[in-house]
Amino acid sequence: MRSSWFDRRGGRGVNARYAVYFVPEPETALAKLGSALLGRDSEAGHPVPQPRFPGFPEEKLRALTVDARRYGLHATLKAPFFLKQGMTERDLLFFADKFVMGRQPIVLPGLAVKRIGSFFALVPSGETPEGQEAIQRINALAADAVSFFDPFRAAPSEQEIARRHPENLSARQRALLIEWGYPYVFDEYRFHITLTDRLREGAETRPLEESLRTHFGQVCNERVSVSSICFYKQSLRDTGCEFMLLKRLHFQKT
């Protein structure tokens, strides 16, 4: 299967994209519930049964999570990118060790199911001073990741830019897209763990929202420790082009 990302530079195949994610630790309830919702454990590399939601046939829930399943349960820190010519995967991971040195864990006091535009996600609860501080710290972590790993990122092709529909972006977002390869960075960044694909315009979403709130009910009240980053790799030669865990790096206090 040839991906639409394939062959983007003058006939030369670019076979992989890389992303920097926050992914919940695999033994946590958040990771297990999130992977179940998407129908795939991207860290272990195998499918898992999806839950049964009232009023949602199994095939409907599966259809609403096609893209989310391909990307895996995650919150983006640096969006998927191709390596710049001359850079290697080994270089990227070697550089990554420096990024986690001296970093302290960030503890989110809780999460909430929220609709963001046309899809559902888990977002941090920020009603308290503790929550606001955690959001500020995680936004800073994402900003650091964007700039720190940018020397490895190839400039976006015209095709990649077009896929972001720049005509629908603000002037600020278009400028960020051109400079950083993604429009939702720095002041435009919002930490979120994606739960569904984009929903059709005008689709009735209340039953889905209620099911998601029930599914994640208890875990939303639990603290979430952001104490590692994950490098994910999308091999464009693989059928399905799924993102898989390449390496998890835990923060190392100094």
N, C-alpha and C positions, 0 to 999 in steps of 0.2 A: 504493500500500500504506500503510495507516494503522498506525503503530506504537502499541504499548500505552502508550508515553510521551506520545502526542499528546493534546491537549485536556485537560490536567490541571488547568487553572485556570478553572473556571466557563465553559467553552465557548470560551476563547481558546486558540488553538493555540500551543504552544511548540515551535519548529521546529528547535532545535539544542541539543546538549549539548557541553560542552568538557571536556577532560581534560589534565592535565600528566603527561607520561610521560618516562622515560628510554628512548630508542631508540638502539640501536647505530648508529654512523656507517655510511652505506650502502655504503661500499667495503670494510668489514671482512668477514672470513669469518663472524663471528657473525651479522651482519645477513643475509648471503646464505643461510646454512644455516637460520636461523630462519624467514626468509620462505618458503623452499622447503618447510619442514615444514608451515607453515600454508597454503601454496598461494596466497599473495597478498603482494605488495610494497606495503605501505600508504603508503610514502613516494613511490614512483614512481606508484602508483595503477593497477597492473595485476596480473592473476593470473600465477602462475608454476607450473610443473609440480611436483607433490609427489614426494618420493622413493619408491622401492619398497622396502618392508620385508618381510623373509621372514615368511611366514605372515600377512601383512596385505594383503588385496586393496585395490586403489586406492580403491574406494568405502568400505571400512571406515575407512581412515585419514582420508578426507575427512569421514566422518560423525563422527569423534572430534575434529575441529578446526573445527566449524561456528562456534561462538561465538568461539573464539580467533581465527579468520580475520577475523571481523567487527571485532574490536577491534584487530587488527594486532599484530605483534611488539612487545612493550613490557614495561617494568616500571612500575607505577603509582607516581607521586609524589603526585598529588592525583586522587582518583577522579572520574569523570564527574559534571558538575553543570550545571544550567540557570543562566543568568544572572539575577541579581536584576533586578527591574523598574527601569528607568532606566539600567542598565548596558549597554554595547555591546561588541561584539567588538573594536572599535578601542580602547576604553578598556582592555580586558583586555591587549591586546598592548602598549600603551604602558606600562602598569604593569609588564609582564613584563621590559622592558628594565632596569628598576631592580633586579629580582631577581637578574639574572646579574652585575651589576657587583661587582667585587672578589672573586668566587668562584674558588677554586682547583680544578683537576681532582682527581678522586678515582680512584685506580687500584686496581681489584680484582685481586688476584694470580691469580685463577682462578675457575672456576665448577664446579658439580657438578649432575648430573641428580638430582632428588629428588622423591618423591611428597609433596605437601602436601595432607593431607586426601584428597580424591577426584580430584585432578588432578596432572599432572606439570609441573614447572617447573625452570628453571635458577636455582640459588641461589649466593651467593658462598661460596667456600672460606674457612673461618675458622679453620683449624687453627693458624696462625702468628700471632705478635703483629702482623705487618703486615696479615694478613687481618682480625684483630679490630678493628684501628684503622680499616681501610677500611669495615667494616660499621658501626661507630659513626658515621663521617662521613657515610655514605650515609643512615643512619637520621635523622641530623640534617638532611640536605638535604630529605628527605621531610617532616619535621616543619615545617621552614621553609616549604615549598611549601604545605602544608595551611593554615597560619595566614596566610601572606602574601596568598594569593589568595582567602581566605574572604570578604572584603568584596564579592566579585563573585558569590558563590553564593546562589542562591535557597534558602530553607528547603525541606526535603523535604516532599512531599505525603504524605498517609496511604498512598497507593498505593506510593510509593517506599519508605517505611518497611516496608510489608508485604512487599515483594519481597525484603527482607533477612532475612525470617523471624526477627524479634526474639525469638520464643519459644525459638529454638535458640541464642541468644547469651548470653554471660555478662552480669552486671549492668553491669560496666565497659564492655563492648562496646555494650550498649544505650544507655548514657549518651553514649558517643562518637557513636553513630549520630544521636541526637537533636540533640546540640550541633554536630557537624561534618558531618553528612550521610553518614558512612561509619563502620563499626565498627572498621576495622583501621587506625587512625592512632596516632601517638605510641608509647606503650609496647606497643601491640598490632600495630604495623607490622612486617612482614618483607619485605625486598626480594626480589623474585623476578620472573623473566621467564617468563610463562605459555606452556606448550607444548601443552596439550590442554584439551579441555572436561572437565567432571566425568564421571567414569566410573561405570558402574552398580555398585551395591552388590554385592560378591562377584565382580566381573568378574576374570578371570585377566589380570593386568597384567604378568607377568614377561617375556613375549616383547616387549611394547611397550617396557618399561623397557630391556631389552637393546638393542633397535633404536635407541632414543633415545641411549643411551650411545655406541653405535657412530657414529651420525650426528654427534654433537657431540664425539666423542672428542678430536681434536686441539685444537679451539678451547677446550675446557675447561681446557687447560693454559696457555692464553695469557692475558696481562694484558688487562683490559678497562678502557678509560679512560672515565670518566663526566665529560665536559667540556662537556656541553650539556644543555638540556632541550627537549622538544618539546611544542608545543601541537597537540592533535588535536581535530578537529571531527566530530561525528556529525550529519549533516543528516537529520532525521526525515522529510523529504519524499522522500528518495531510496529507491528500491527496494533492499532489503537493509540500509539504515541503517548502512553501513560507516563506521568511523572513518577519517579521512584526515588526513594531515599538513597543518596550517595554517601553522606556522612553527617553525623550529629556531633556538634562541638559544644561542650558545656563551658559556661563561663568559669574563668579561673581567677580567683581572688589573688591579689598580690600583697 
